[in-house]
Amino acid sequence: MKKTLLTIVAIFITGFVFAQEADVNNWMQSEGSLEGFVVGKQYFSMVSDANLREKSNTQSTVITKLAIASPVEIISVSSDSLLLRGVKLPWVKVRTKAPGKPEQTGYLWGGFLALASIQTPNEEYTPNAGVQYLTGVAAYNEEKHQITVQVRAAKDGKELAKCEFTTNGDLSYYPSFEVVFESFPKVKAVLSVNYYYPACGYPSGNNLLFWQENNQMTKVLETSSVSDGGVFYDTEEFILPSQRGGIGDHIIVTHDHSEFEEKGDDMVRSQQKFGIVVYKWTGTKLMKVKELK
C-alpha cells in the first residue's frame, strides 16, 4: 500500500472513536481509538437536514437545519441522551462553522454526526475532487452483535450517494475508514469500512463498497477476521488491482485458518488451512470466478 502525498484528517466521534491520520497517496485512510466527543474539535453532520435545536431534546424548537457534511465545533457534551434504533448517544452543544455564513449555536443529537470523514482535495485532476465521504452507525442489534453502518458521499451540502449495510460489531468497536481509486470499469471510488476490536475473540467485519458512475453505492464484498491469543486465528484479506499481487478488474481474497498448540515453552502451529478466492468485476457486479483450497 503506497503512502505519500495526500493529507487526510479524519474525525471519529462519540463512545466509538476519535482520531487523526495523515500522509496517504493511493489509500486515504483513518484509524481510531475510543475517546468520544472532544470539546473544541470539528465534526461533520452525517445526514441531510439535521435539526439544530435550542435545547437537548426532540421537543425543543428547531433553530435551523444543517445540510449534509456541515462542519460544526463541539462546545459541550450534554448529560441528556437519545436512543434511536438501538443506538444511544448524547446530545452535544455545537457551533456551526460553515464558510461565509453567520455562526449559530444549538444542540445536535450525536447520531447525526459522522464517526469518520475523509475529504478528497478540491484540486484539478484529482478523482472526485472536493467530495466528502462520511460514515457512522445507524442501528445496533445487541442480541446479534451486529451494527448497521451508513456510508455517504456529499459535496457542496448535497448528498451524492448512500449505502447502508449490516456487519459484525458492537458499539465499542473501532471503525477504520478508507478510500481508494482503482481502475474498475464504471467505478468512481472504492471504499473500505472495517469495524473491529483490538482484543482476542472479537470478529471484525471489513466491508468493501463500490461507488459507481451512476452514483449507486453498493456493498460488494465482506471479509472477517478473528483470533484468540496464540491459540488460533482465522483471517480473510482482500487484494485490489493496484496492490502487490493484484490483477486488473479482479479482487483476490485470501483465507488463512491456523491453530497452535503448546510444545515446551513455544506455541507451534498444529493445523493450517489456506484458500484463495478470485472475483471479477463485470462493470455491474462482482462475480466469483475461481476458488483454490
TORVEXKE-930529 format. One record per residue: y, z, x negated of N, C-alpha, C, O in turn; residue number from 1; residue in three letters. Coordinates in steps of 0.2 Angstrom, whole numbers, m for minus. Layout:
SITE   nc2   nc3   nc1  cac2  cac3  cac1   cc2   cc3   cc1   oc2   oc3   oc1 seq type
SITE     Y     Z     X     Y     Z     X     Y     Z     X     Y     Z     X NUM  Ala
...
//
This chain:
SITE   nc2   nc3   nc1  cac2  cac3  cac1   cc2   cc3   cc1   oc2   oc3   oc1 seq type
SITE    m6     0    m4     0     0     0     6     0    m4     7     5    m8   1  Met
SITE    10    m5    m4    16    m6    m8    22    m1    m5    23    m1     1   2  Lys
SITE    26     2   m10    31     6    m8    37     6   m13    36     8   m18   3  Lys
SITE    42     2   m10    48     2   m15    55     2   m11    59     5   m13   4  Thr
SITE    56    m2    m7    63    m5    m5    66    m1     0    72     2    m1   5  Leu
SITE    64     0     6    67     2    12    68    10    12    63    13     9   6  Leu
SITE    73    13    14    74    20    15    73    21    22    78    19    26   7  Thr
SITE    68    25    24    67    27    31    68    34    32    65    38    29   8  Ile
SITE    72    37    37    72    44    39    69    45    45    72    42    50   9  Val
SITE    64    48    46    60    50    52    61    57    54    61    61    50  10  Ala
SITE    62    58    60    63    65    63    57    67    67    56    63    72  11  Ile
SITE    54    72    66    48    75    70    51    81    73    54    85    70  12  Phe
SITE    50    82    80    53    87    84    48    92    87    42    91    87  13  Ile
SITE    51    97    90    48   102    94    42   106    90    43   106    84  14  Thr
SITE    38   109    94    32   113    91    28   108    87    23   111    84  15  Gly
SITE    29   102    88    24    97    84    26    97    77    23    99    72  16  Phe
SITE    32    93    76    34    92    69    41    90    67    45    89    72  17  Val
SITE    43    91    61    50    88    59    49    86    51    46    90    47  18  Phe
SITE    51    80    50    50    78    43    55    72    41    58    69    45  19  Ala
SITE    56    71    35    60    65    32    56    62    27    53    66    22  20  Gln
SITE    55    55    27    52    52    22    56    46    19    60    44    23  21  Glu
SITE    55    43    13    59    38    11    55    33     7    49    34     5  22  Ala
SITE    58    28     5    56    23     0    49    20     2    44    21     0  23  Asp
SITE    50    15     6    44    11     8    46     3     9    52     2    11  24  Val
SITE    41    m1     7    43    m8     7    39   m11    13    42   m12    18  25  Asn
SITE    32   m13    12    29   m16    17    28   m11    23    29   m13    29  26  Asn
SITE    26    m5    22    25     0    27    31     4    28    34     6    23  27  Trp
SITE    33     6    34    39    11    35    35    16    38    32    16    43  28  Met
SITE    35    22    35    30    27    37    34    34    37    39    35    33  29  Gln
SITE    31    39    40    33    46    40    28    51    42    23    49    46  30  Ser
SITE    28    56    38    23    62    39    26    68    41    32    68    40  31  Glu
SITE    23    73    44    26    78    47    23    85    45    18    85    43  32  Gly
SITE    27    90    46    25    97    46    27   101    52    32    99    55  33  Ser
SITE    24   106    54    25   110    60    31   114    59    31   119    56  34  Leu
SITE    37   112    62    43   116    62    46   117    69    48   122    70  35  Glu
SITE    47   111    72    50   112    79    58   109    78    60   107    73  36  Gly
SITE    61   110    84    68   108    84    72   111    79    72   118    78  37  Phe
SITE    76   108    75    80   110    70    88   110    71    90   104    72  38  Val
SITE    91   115    72    98   115    74   102   111    69   101   112    63  39  Val
SITE   107   107    71   111   103    66   108    97    64   112    92    61  40  Gly
SITE   102    95    66    99    89    65   100    84    70   101    85    76  41  Lys
SITE    99    77    68   100    72    73    93    70    76    89    69    72  42  Gln
SITE    92    68    82    86    66    85    88    60    90    94    59    91  43  Tyr
SITE    83    57    93    85    51    97    81    52   104    75    54   104  44  Phe
SITE    85    50   109    81    50   116    76    45   116    76    39   114  45  Ser
SITE    70    47   119    64    43   119    64    39   126    60    34   125  46  Met
SITE    67    41   131    67    37   137    74    34   139    79    36   136  47  Val
SITE    73    29   144    80    27   147    82    31   152    79    34   156  48  Ser
SITE    89    32   152    92    36   157    90    43   157    89    46   162  49  Asp
SITE    90    46   151    88    53   151    94    58   153   100    56   151  50  Ala
SITE    92    62   158    98    66   161   100    72   156    97    76   154  51  Asn
SITE   107    71   155   110    77   151   113    81   156   118    79   160  52  Leu
SITE   111    88   156   113    92   161   118    98   159   118    99   153  53  Arg
SITE   122   101   164   126   106   162   122   113   160   125   116   156  54  Glu
SITE   117   114   163   113   120   162   105   118   160   103   112   161  55  Lys
SITE   101   123   158    94   121   156    89   122   162    85   126   161  56  Ser
SITE    90   118   167    86   117   172    87   111   176    92   108   176  57  Asn
SITE    82   109   180    82   102   183    86   102   189    87    97   192  58  Thr
SITE    89   108   192    93   108   197   101   108   195   105   107   199  59  Gln
SITE   102   108   189   109   108   186   112   101   187   108    96   187  60  Ser
SITE   118   101   187   122    95   188   121    90   182   121    92   176  61  Thr
SITE   120    84   183   119    79   178   126    77   175   130    74   179  62  Val
SITE   127    78   169   134    76   166   134    68   165   139    65   166  63  Ile
SITE   129    66   162   128    58   160   121    57   159   117    61   159  64  Thr
SITE   119    50   159   113    48   157   113    44   151   117    40   149  65  Lys
SITE   108    46   146   108    43   140   103    37   139    98    38   142  66  Leu
SITE   106    32   136   102    26   135    96    28   130    97    32   126  67  Ala
SITE    91    24   130    85    25   125    88    24   118    92    20   117  68  Ile
SITE    85    28   114    87    28   107    94    31   105    97    30   100  69  Ala
SITE    97    35   110   104    38   109   103    43   104    99    48   105  70  Ser
SITE   108    44    99   107    49    94   111    55    97   116    55   100  71  Pro
SITE   107    61    96   110    67    98   109    72    92   105    72    88  72  Val
SITE   114    77    92   113    83    87   111    89    91   115    91    96  73  Glu
SITE   106    93    88   104    99    91   109   105    90   111   106    84  74  Ile
SITE   112   108    95   117   113    94   113   120    95   114   125    91  75  Ile
SITE   108   121    99   104   127   100    98   125   104    97   120   108  76  Ser
SITE    93   129   104    87   129   107    86   134   113    87   140   111  77  Val
SITE    85   132   119    85   137   124    79   141   125    74   138   123  78  Ser
SITE    79   147   128    73   150   129    69   148   135    64   149   137  79  Ser
SITE    73   144   139    70   141   145    66   135   143    68   131   139  80  Asp
SITE    61   133   147    56   128   146    54   124   152    56   127   158  81  Ser
SITE    51   118   151    49   115   157    42   112   156    41   109   150  82  Leu
SITE    38   112   161    31   110   160    30   103   164    31   103   170  83  Leu
SITE    29    98   161    28    91   164    21    88   161    21    87   155  84  Leu
SITE    17    86   165    10    83   163     7    86   158     4    83   153  85  Arg
SITE     7    93   158     3    97   153     7    98   147     4   102   143  86  Gly
SITE    13    96   146    17    97   140    23   102   142    27   100   146  87  Val
SITE    23   107   138    28   112   139    32   112   133    30   114   128  88  Lys
SITE    39   111   135    44   110   129    50   114   131    52   114   137  89  Leu
SITE    54   116   127    60   120   128    66   115   130    66   109   128  90  Pro
SITE    71   117   133    77   114   134    81   115   128    81   120   124  91  Trp
SITE    85   110   126    89   110   120    96   108   121    98   104   125  92  Val
SITE   101   112   119   108   110   120   110   105   114   109   106   108  93  Lys
SITE   113    99   116   114    94   111   121    92   112   125    93   117  94  Val
SITE   123    88   107   130    85   106   128    77   105   125    76   101  95  Arg
SITE   131    73   110   130    66   109   133    63   103   139    66   101  96  Thr
SITE   130    58   100   133    56    93   134    48    93   133    45    88  97  Lys
SITE   134    45    99   135    38   100   141    35    97   146    37    98  98  Ala
SITE   140    30    92   146    27    89   151    24    94   149    21    98  99  Pro
SITE   158    26    93   163    23    97   163    26   104   167    24   108 100  Gly
SITE   160    31   106   160    35   112   162    42   111   160    45   106 101  Lys
SITE   166    45   116   168    52   115   161    57   116   157    55   119 102  Pro
SITE   162    62   112   156    67   112   156    71   118   161    72   121 103  Glu
SITE   150    72   120   148    76   126   143    81   124   138    80   120 104  Gln
SITE   143    87   127   138    92   126   134    94   132   137    94   138 105  Thr
SITE   128    95   132   124    97   138   117    99   136   115    99   130 106  Gly
SITE   113   100   141   106   102   140   101    96   141   102    92   146 107  Tyr
SITE    96    95   137    91    89   137    85    93   137    83    97   132 108  Leu
SITE    80    91   141    73    93   140    70    90   134    71    84   132 109  Trp
SITE    66    94   130    63    92   124    59    86   124    58    82   119 110  Gly
SITE    56    85   130    51    80   131    54    73   131    51    68   131 111  Gly
SITE    61    73   132    65    67   132    67    65   125    70    60   124 112  Phe
SITE    65    69   120    67    67   113    61    64   109    55    67   110 113  Leu
SITE    62    59   105    56    56   101    54    61    96    58    65    93 114  Ala
SITE    47    61    95    44    65    90    46    62    83    46    65    78 115  Leu
SITE    46    56    83    47    52    77    51    46    78    50    43    84 116  Ala
SITE    55    43    74    59    37    75    60    34    68    61    37    63 117  Ser
SITE    59    27    68    59    23    62    64    17    64    62    14    69 118  Ile
SITE    69    16    61    73    10    62    73     5    57    74     6    51 119  Gln
SITE    72    m1    59    72    m7    54    80    m8    52    84    m9    56 120  Thr
SITE    81    m9    45    88   m10    43    91   m16    47    87   m21    48 121  Pro
SITE    97   m16    49   100   m22    53   103   m26    47   109   m27    47 122  Asn
SITE    98   m30    44   100   m34    39    97   m41    40    92   m42    43 123  Glu
SITE   101   m46    37    99   m53    38    92   m54    35    91   m51    30 124  Glu
SITE    88   m58    38    81   m60    36    76   m54    36    70   m55    34 125  Tyr
SITE    78   m48    39    74   m43    40    70   m43    47    73   m44    52 126  Thr
SITE    63   m43    47    60   m44    53    62   m39    58    63   m33    57 127  Pro
SITE    64   m41    64    66   m36    70    72   m32    68    72   m26    69 128  Asn
SITE    77   m35    65    82   m31    62    86   m27    67    87   m29    73 129  Ala
SITE    87   m21    65    90   m16    70    86   m13    75    89    m9    79 130  Gly
SITE    80   m15    76    75   m12    81    73    m5    79    72    m3    73 131  Val
SITE    73     0    84    71     7    83    65     8    86    64     6    92 132  Gln
SITE    60    11    83    53    12    85    53    20    86    55    24    82 133  Tyr
SITE    51    22    92    51    29    94    44    31    97    40    27   100 134  Leu
SITE    42    37    95    35    39    98    36    46   100    40    50    97 135  Thr
SITE    32    48   105    32    55   107    25    56   112    22    51   113 136  Gly
SITE    24    62   114    19    64   118    21    64   125    26    68   127 137  Val
SITE    17    61   129    19    60   136    15    65   141    18    67   146 138  Ala
SITE     9    67   139     5    71   143     0    74   138    m2    72   133 139  Ala
SITE    m3    80   141    m8    83   137   m14    86   141   m12    89   147 140  Tyr
SITE   m20    85   140   m26    87   143   m29    92   139   m33    91   134 141  Asn
SITE   m28    99   140   m30   104   136   m38   104   136   m41   106   131 142  Glu
SITE   m41   103   142   m48   104   143   m52    98   139   m57   100   136 143  Glu
SITE   m49    92   138   m52    87   135   m50    86   128   m52    82   124 144  Lys
SITE   m45    90   126   m41    90   119   m39    83   118   m40    80   113 145  His
SITE   m35    80   123   m33    73   122   m25    73   124   m23    77   128 146  Gln
SITE   m21    69   120   m14    69   121   m13    61   123   m16    57   121 147  Ile
SITE    m8    60   128    m6    54   130     0    52   126     5    56   126 148  Thr
SITE     0    47   122     6    45   117    10    39   120     7    35   123 149  Val
SITE    16    40   119    20    34   121    23    31   114    25    35   110 150  Gln
SITE    24    25   114    27    21   108    32    16   111    30    12   116 151  Val
SITE    38    16   109    43    11   112    47     8   106    48    11   101 152  Arg
SITE    49     2   108    54    m2   104    60    m3   107    60    m5   113 153  Ala
SITE    66    m1   104    73    m2   108    78    m5   103    77    m4    97 154  Ala
SITE    83    m7   106    89   m10   102    95   m10   106    95   m12   112 155  Lys
SITE   100    m7   104   107    m8   107   106    m4   114   109    m7   119 156  Asp
SITE   102     1   115   102     5   121    97     2   126    97     4   132 157  Gly
SITE    93    m3   124    89    m6   129    82    m6   126    81    m7   120 158  Lys
SITE    77    m5   131    70    m4   129    67   m11   129    68   m15   133 159  Glu
SITE    64   m13   123    61   m20   122    54   m20   124    51   m25   126 160  Leu
SITE    50   m14   122    43   m14   123    41    m7   124    44    m3   121 161  Ala
SITE    35    m6   127    32     1   128    25     0   128    22    m4   131 162  Lys
SITE    21     6   125    14     6   126    13    14   127    15    18   123 163  Cys
SITE     8    15   131     6    22   132    m2    22   132    m5    18   135 164  Glu
SITE    m5    27   128   m12    27   127   m14    34   126   m10    39   124 165  Phe
SITE   m21    36   127   m23    42   126   m27    42   119   m31    37   118 166  Thr
SITE   m27    48   116   m30    48   109   m32    56   108   m30    60   112 167  Thr
SITE   m36    57   103   m38    64   101   m32    68    99   m27    65    96 168  Asn
SITE   m32    74   101   m27    78    98   m25    84   103   m27    84   109 169  Gly
SITE   m22    89   100   m19    95   103   m11    95   102    m9    91    98 170  Asp
SITE    m8    99   105    m1   100   104     1   103    97     7   102    95 171  Leu
SITE    m4   105    94    m2   107    87    m3   102    82    m2   103    76 172  Ser
SITE    m5    96    84    m7    91    79    m1    88    76     5    88    78 173  Tyr
SITE    m2    85    70     4    82    66     4    75    67    m2    72    66 174  Tyr
SITE     9    72    70     9    65    70    11    61    64    16    63    60 175  Pro
SITE     8    55    63    10    51    57    12    44    60     8    41    64 176  Ser
SITE    18    41    59    20    35    62    22    30    57    26    32    52 177  Phe
SITE    19    24    58    20    19    53    21    12    56    19    11    61 178  Glu
SITE    25     8    53    27     1    55    26    m4    49    28    m2    44 179  Val
SITE    22    m9    50    21   m14    45    22   m21    48    21   m22    54 180  Val
SITE    24   m26    44    25   m33    46    19   m37    43    19   m38    37 181  Phe
SITE    15   m40    47     9   m44    45    10   m51    48    14   m52    53 182  Glu
SITE     6   m55    45     7   m62    47     2   m64    53    m1   m70    53 183  Ser
SITE     0   m59    57    m4   m61    63    m1   m66    67     5   m65    69 184  Phe
SITE    m4   m71    70    m1   m76    75     2   m72    81    m2   m68    84 185  Pro
SITE     8   m74    83    11   m71    89    12   m64    89    13   m61    94 186  Lys
SITE    12   m60    83    13   m53    82    20   m52    78    21   m54    73 187  Val
SITE    24   m48    81    31   m46    78    30   m40    73    34   m40    68 188  Lys
SITE    26   m36    75    26   m30    71    19   m26    73    16   m27    78 189  Ala
SITE    16   m23    68    10   m19    68    12   m11    67    15   m10    63 190  Val
SITE    10    m7    72    12     0    72     6     4    72     1     3    75 191  Leu
SITE     6     9    68     0    14    67     3    21    69     8    23    66 192  Ser
SITE    m1    24    74     1    31    76    m5    35    76   m10    34    79 193  Val
SITE    m5    40    71   m10    44    70    m9    51    71    m3    54    69 194  Asn
SITE   m13    55    75   m12    62    76   m18    66    73   m24    64    75 195  Tyr
SITE   m16    70    69   m21    74    65   m19    81    64   m13    83    64 196  Tyr
SITE   m24    85    62   m23    92    60   m26    93    53   m32    92    52 197  Tyr
SITE   m22    95    48   m25    96    41   m29   102    40   m28   106    36 198  Pro
SITE   m35   102    44   m40   108    43   m46   105    45   m47   100    49 199  Ala
SITE   m52   109    43   m58   107    45   m60   107    52   m58   111    56 200  Cys
SITE   m64   102    54   m67   102    61   m62    99    66   m64    99    72 201  Gly
SITE   m56    96    64   m51    93    69   m52    86    69   m49    83    64 202  Tyr
SITE   m54    82    74   m54    75    73   m48    72    74   m44    74    79 203  Pro
SITE   m46    67    70   m39    64    71   m40    57    75   m46    55    76 204  Ser
SITE   m35    55    78   m35    48    81   m30    44    79   m24    45    80 205  Gly
SITE   m32    39    75   m27    34    72   m27    27    76   m32    24    76 206  Asn
SITE   m22    26    79   m21    20    84   m17    14    81   m12    16    78 207  Asn
SITE   m20     8    82   m16     3    79   m13    m1    85   m17    m3    90 208  Leu
SITE    m7    m3    85    m4    m6    90    m1   m13    88     2   m13    82 209  Leu
SITE    m1   m18    92     2   m24    90     8   m25    95     7   m25   101 210  Phe
SITE    14   m27    92    20   m29    97    20   m36    96    22   m39    91 211  Trp
SITE    19   m40   102    18   m47   102    25   m50   103    29   m47   105 212  Gln
SITE    25   m57   102    31   m61   103    33   m61   110    39   m62   112 213  Glu
SITE    29   m60   115    30   m60   122    33   m53   124    34   m51   130 214  Asn
SITE    34   m48   119    36   m41   120    31   m37   123    33   m31   125 215  Asn
SITE    25   m39   124    20   m34   126    18   m30   120    17   m33   114 216  Gln
SITE    17   m23   121    15   m19   115     8   m16   118     8   m13   123 217  Met
SITE     3   m18   113    m4   m16   116    m8   m12   110    m7   m14   104 218  Thr
SITE   m11    m7   112   m16    m4   108   m22    m8   107   m25   m10   112 219  Lys
SITE   m24   m10   100   m29   m15    99   m35   m12    96   m40   m14    96 220  Val
SITE   m34    m6    93   m39    m3    89   m38     5    88   m32     7    87 221  Leu
SITE   m43     9    88   m43    16    87   m48    18    82   m54    16    83 222  Glu
SITE   m47    22    77   m52    24    72   m51    32    72   m46    35    74 223  Thr
SITE   m56    35    70   m56    43    70   m59    45    63   m63    42    60 224  Ser
SITE   m57    51    61   m59    55    56   m60    62    57   m56    65    60 225  Ser
SITE   m65    65    54   m66    72    55   m70    75    48   m74    71    46 226  Val
SITE   m69    81    46   m73    84    41   m74    91    42   m70    94    46 227  Ser
SITE   m78    94    38   m80   101    38   m81   104    31   m87   103    29 228  Asp
SITE   m76   106    28   m76   109    22   m82   109    17   m86   113    16 229  Gly
SITE   m83   103    14   m88   102     9   m95   101    12  m100    99     9 230  Gly
SITE   m96   101    19  m102   101    22  m104    93    24  m109    91    23 231  Val
SITE   m99    90    27   m99    83    29   m92    80    30   m87    84    31 232  Phe
SITE   m92    74    30   m86    70    33   m88    64    36   m93    61    34 233  Tyr
SITE   m84    62    41   m85    56    45   m78    52    45   m74    55    49 234  Asp
SITE   m77    47    42   m71    44    42   m71    36    43   m75    33    40 235  Thr
SITE   m66    34    47   m65    27    48   m58    25    45   m53    29    46 236  Glu
SITE   m58    20    42   m51    17    39   m51    10    40   m56     6    40 237  Glu
SITE   m45     7    42   m44     0    43   m40    m3    37   m36     0    34 238  Phe
SITE   m42    m9    35   m39   m13    30   m35   m19    33   m38   m23    36 239  Ile
SITE   m29   m20    32   m25   m25    35   m24   m31    30   m26   m30    24 240  Leu
SITE   m22   m37    32   m22   m43    28   m18   m42    22   m20   m44    16 241  Pro
SITE   m13   m38    22    m9   m38    16   m11   m32    11    m8   m32     5 242  Ser
SITE   m16   m28    13   m18   m23     9   m24   m26     4   m27   m31     6 243  Gln
SITE   m26   m22    m1   m31   m24    m6   m37   m25    m2   m40   m20     2 244  Arg
SITE   m41   m31    m3   m47   m32     1   m46   m35     8   m51   m36    11 245  Gly
SITE   m40   m36    10   m39   m38    17   m40   m46    17   m40   m50    12 246  Gly
SITE   m41   m48    23   m42   m55    25   m37   m58    30   m36   m54    35 247  Ile
SITE   m34   m63    29   m29   m66    34   m32   m66    41   m37   m68    42 248  Gly
SITE   m27   m64    46   m29   m64    53   m35   m59    55   m37   m59    60 249  Asp
SITE   m37   m55    50   m43   m50    51   m41   m43    50   m36   m42    46 250  His
SITE   m44   m39    53   m44   m31    52   m51   m29    50   m56   m30    54 251  Ile
SITE   m52   m26    44   m58   m23    42   m58   m16    43   m54   m12    41 252  Ile
SITE   m63   m13    46   m64    m6    47   m70    m3    43   m76    m6    44 253  Val
SITE   m69     1    39   m75     4    35   m76    11    38   m72    15    41 254  Thr
SITE   m83    13    39   m85    19    41   m90    22    36   m95    20    35 255  His
SITE   m88    28    34   m92    32    29   m94    39    32   m89    43    34 256  Asp
SITE  m100    40    33  m103    47    35  m107    50    29  m112    47    27 257  His
SITE  m105    55    27  m108    58    21  m109    66    23  m105    69    26 258  Ser
SITE  m115    68    21  m117    75    22  m119    78    15  m121    74    11 259  Glu
SITE  m118    85    14  m119    88     7  m123    94     8  m123    97    14 260  Phe
SITE  m126    96     3  m130   102     3  m129   106    m4  m127   103    m9 261  Glu
SITE  m130   112    m4  m128   116   m10  m134   116   m14  m140   118   m12 262  Glu
SITE  m133   115   m21  m138   115   m26  m135   119   m32  m131   116   m35 263  Lys
SITE  m137   125   m33  m134   129   m38  m127   131   m36  m126   133   m31 264  Gly
SITE  m122   129   m41  m115   130   m39  m112   124   m37  m106   124   m36 265  Asp
SITE  m115   119   m36  m112   112   m34  m114   110   m27  m120   112   m24 266  Asp
SITE  m110   106   m23  m112   103   m17  m113    96   m19  m109    92   m21 267  Met
SITE  m119    94   m17  m122    87   m18  m123    83   m12  m126    86    m7 268  Val
SITE  m121    77   m12  m122    73    m6  m129    72    m5  m133    69    m9 269  Arg
SITE  m131    73     1  m138    73     3  m140    67     8  m145    65     8 270  Ser
SITE  m135    64    11  m135    59    15  m129    55    16  m123    58    16 271  Gln
SITE  m129    48    16  m123    44    17  m125    38    21  m130    34    20 272  Gln
SITE  m121    36    26  m121    30    30  m115    27    29  m109    30    30 273  Lys
SITE  m115    20    27  m109    17    26  m109    10    30  m114     6    30 274  Phe
SITE  m104     8    34  m104     2    38   m97    m1    38   m92     2    36 275  Gly
SITE   m97    m8    39   m91   m12    39   m91   m16    46   m96   m19    47 276  Ile
SITE   m85   m16    49   m84   m20    55   m78   m24    54   m73   m22    52 277  Val
SITE   m79   m31    55   m74   m36    54   m71   m38    61   m75   m41    65 278  Val
SITE   m65   m38    62   m62   m40    68   m57   m46    67   m54   m46    61 279  Tyr
SITE   m56   m51    71   m52   m56    70   m47   m56    76   m49   m56    82 280  Lys
SITE   m40   m57    74   m35   m58    79   m35   m65    82   m33   m70    77 281  Trp
SITE   m36   m66    88   m36   m73    91   m29   m76    93   m28   m82    94 282  Thr
SITE   m24   m72    92   m17   m73    95   m16   m70   102   m10   m69   104 283  Gly
SITE   m21   m68   105   m20   m64   111   m24   m57   111   m23   m53   115 284  Thr
SITE   m30   m57   107   m34   m51   107   m38   m50   101   m38   m55    97 285  Lys
SITE   m40   m44   100   m44   m43    93   m51   m43    95   m54   m39   100 286  Leu
SITE   m55   m47    92   m62   m48    93   m66   m46    87   m65   m48    81 287  Met
SITE   m72   m43    89   m77   m41    83   m81   m47    81   m84   m50    86 288  Lys
SITE   m81   m49    75   m84   m55    73   m90   m53    68   m95   m58    68 289  Val
SITE   m90   m47    65   m96   m46    61   m97   m38    60   m92   m35    60 290  Lys
SITE  m103   m36    59  m104   m29    58  m110   m28    53  m115   m31    54 291  Glu
SITE  m108   m24    48  m113   m23    42  m114   m16    42  m110   m12    42 292  Leu
SITE  m121   m14    41  m123    m7    41  m127    m6    34  m129    m1    33 293  Lys
//
